[in-house]
Amino acid sequence: MIREKRIWLSIKYFLYTLILLILYAMQTTSGILEIGGIRPIWVLPFAMTLAMCEGVLAGAVFGALSGLLCDMGTQALFGFNGFLMLCGCVAISLLSIFLIKINWKSALLLGSGLAAARALLEFFFFYLIWGYEDIYQVFFYSVCPMFVYTAALTPLFLLLVRHLKETCDSQWRE
């Protein structure tokens, strides 16, 4: 029983890691599901929904990993997204354990909150404090559409993570 549980847990986390790497490849490849030149941050809603369903440790690990992958794909200071995603995923995991019910509405709300926090902090630190001209254009034509596109993907990833979790967990419980 314990050996079978270890095998299915290993398979489950291997699949999560593989999906995260595939989503990172989709995120960094231009032209894949791009709307008007705007690409979503694919790894953010996946890590957030994984934190909702799997618990604090898995949420922290996959949140930090997804944030570091985002740092490698952008020109941001390395660790900025990693730290932000780590803190966000741990907070979301604790909220889902102790306070909220896990459904598509809460996933959309929490995913929107995390995507908004990331977008606003990135806009502030990388554009606003440097005093560029016509900064509102960057905000309205780049940051806001990316935030909306990323937040809209969150319920879809909740379905994916729930299905994987239920499938793998049911295999070792039977």
C-alpha positions in Angstrom: 0.0 0.0 0.0 2.7 2.5 0.9 4.8 1.6 -2.1 1.9 2.0 -4.4 1.2 5.4 -2.8 4.8 6.5 -3.4 4.6 5.4 -7.0 1.4 7.3 -7.7 2.6 10.4 -5.9 5.8 10.3 -8.0 3.8 10.0 -11.2 1.5 12.8 -10.1 4.3 15.3 -9.4 6.2 14.2 -12.5 3.1 15.0 -14.5 2.7 18.4 -12.7 6.4 19.2 -13.5 6.0 18.1 -17.1 2.9 20.2 -17.6 4.7 23.2 -16.0 7.6 22.9 -18.4 5.2 22.5 -21.4 3.3 25.6 -20.3 6.6 27.5 -19.9 7.6 26.5 -23.4 4.2 27.8 -24.7 4.6 31.0 -22.7 8.0 31.8 -24.2 7.2 30.8 -27.8 5.7 33.7 -29.7 2.6 33.1 -31.7 1.0 30.4 -29.6 -2.5 31.5 -28.6 -1.5 35.1 -29.0 -4.3 37.7 -29.3 -3.3 41.1 -30.6 0.3 40.6 -29.6 -0.7 39.8 -26.0 0.4 36.5 -24.6 -0.8 35.2 -21.2 1.5 34.0 -18.4 0.6 30.3 -18.6 2.5 29.1 -15.5 0.8 31.5 -13.1 -2.7 30.1 -13.1 -1.4 26.5 -13.2 0.8 27.1 -10.1 -2.0 28.9 -8.4 -4.6 26.2 -8.9 -2.0 23.6 -8.0 -1.5 25.4 -4.7 -5.3 25.5 -4.2 -5.7 21.7 -4.6 -2.4 20.2 -3.3 -1.5 22.0 -0.2 1.1 24.4 1.2 4.4 22.5 0.4 3.4 21.7 -3.2 2.1 25.2 -3.6 5.3 26.7 -2.4 7.6 24.5 -4.5 5.6 24.9 -7.7 4.9 28.6 -7.1 8.6 29.3 -6.7 9.5 27.1 -9.6 6.9 28.8 -11.9 8.1 32.2 -10.8 11.7 31.4 -11.5 10.7 30.1 -14.9 8.9 33.5 -15.5 12.1 35.3 -14.4 14.2 33.3 -17.0 11.8 34.2 -19.7 11.7 38.0 -19.0 14.1 40.7 -18.4 13.1 41.0 -14.8 15.4 40.9 -11.9 16.0 37.2 -11.2 14.0 36.1 -8.2 11.3 38.9 -8.5 8.6 36.6 -9.9 9.9 33.6 -7.9 9.5 35.4 -4.6 6.2 36.9 -5.6 4.8 33.6 -6.8 6.1 31.7 -3.7 4.3 34.1 -1.3 1.2 34.2 -3.4 0.9 30.5 -3.8 1.5 29.9 -0.1 -1.2 32.5 0.8 -3.6 31.0 -1.7 -2.9 27.5 -0.4 -3.6 28.5 3.2 -6.7 30.3 2.2 -8.0 27.3 0.4 -7.3 25.0 3.4 -8.7 27.2 6.1 -11.1 29.7 4.7 -12.5 29.3 1.2 -14.2 26.6 -0.8 -12.3 25.4 -3.9 -14.5 26.0 -7.0 -14.2 27.9 -10.2 -15.4 31.2 -8.7 -12.8 31.2 -6.0 -10.1 30.1 -8.5 -11.0 33.0 -10.7 -11.0 35.5 -7.9 -7.7 34.3 -6.4 -6.1 33.9 -9.8 -7.2 37.4 -10.7 -5.8 38.8 -7.5 -2.4 37.1 -8.0 -2.2 38.1 -11.6 -3.2 41.7 -10.7 -0.6 41.9 -8.0 2.1 40.6 -10.3 1.1 42.9 -13.1 0.9 46.0 -10.9 4.2 45.3 -9.2 5.9 44.6 -12.5 4.4 47.8 -14.0 5.5 49.9 -11.0 9.0 48.6 -10.7 9.9 48.3 -14.4 8.0 51.3 -15.9 6.4 53.8 -13.5 9.3 54.6 -11.2 11.6 55.3 -14.2 9.4 58.2 -15.5 8.9 57.1 -19.1 6.6 59.2 -21.3 3.1 58.0 -22.2 3.3 55.3 -19.5 -0.5 54.9 -19.6 -0.2 53.3 -23.0 2.0 50.5 -21.6 -0.5 50.0 -18.8 -3.7 49.9 -20.9 -2.4 48.2 -24.0 0.0 45.7 -22.5 -0.3 45.1 -18.8 -4.1 45.1 -18.5 -4.8 42.7 -21.4 -2.1 40.3 -20.2 -3.7 40.4 -16.7 -7.2 39.7 -18.1 -6.0 36.9 -20.4 -4.0 35.2 -17.6 -6.9 35.5 -15.1 -9.4 34.1 -17.6 -7.3 30.8 -17.9 -7.5 30.0 -14.2 -10.8 28.0 -14.1 -9.5 25.8 -17.0 -6.4 25.0 -15.1 -8.5 24.2 -12.0 -10.3 21.5 -14.0 -7.0 20.1 -15.2 -5.3 20.0 -11.8 -8.4 18.5 -10.1 -8.7 15.8 -12.7 -5.0 14.8 -12.4 -5.2 14.9 -8.6 -8.4 12.8 -8.4 -7.1 10.3 -11.0 -3.7 9.7 -9.3 -5.1 9.7 -5.8 -7.9 7.2 -6.6 -5.3 4.8 -8.0 -3.5 4.2 -4.7 -6.6 4.4 -2.5 -8.3 1.5 -4.3 
